Amino acid sequence: MRAEVRLADYERPSGLDTVDLAIAAGVVELLASRWHQAVPEWTRDVPGVGEPFLLVKAAAYLPRLRRSCEEEGPEPLRRRGLLAPPDFLTAA
């Protein structure tokens, strides 16, 4: 964010499998939303994953965390079947 990156200028990554491409698109859209930026065109064409994919391992064995991910996780990720907590990627 400090580098003033324009996310809309990023090209579609190559060499990624379906899950990794969905993660890339979801994360770019999530950051664009938080930074009040336009999203790259290529993200619109990236489909979701078949089965729910946990981006936080603990959601596999913590029922409340899993439910939070499913119901309140970031929309760009949930739309693609990627489950993460609402505060995903807010702290480094």
RAMODA-V44698 format. One record per run of one state. SS is the DSSP state (helix for helix, strand for strand, loop for the rest). FROM is the first residue (numbers start at 1). TO is the last residue. If there is no record, write none. Layout:
ss=[SS:SS]
from=[FROM:FROM]
to=[TO:TO]
This chain:
ss=[loop:helix:loop:helix:loop:helix:loop:strand:loop:helix:loop:helix:loop:helix:loop:strand:loop]
from=[1:7:10:18:35:41:46:53:55:57:61:63:73:75:79:82:84]
to=[6:9:17:34:40:45:52:54:56:60:62:72:74:78:81:83:92]
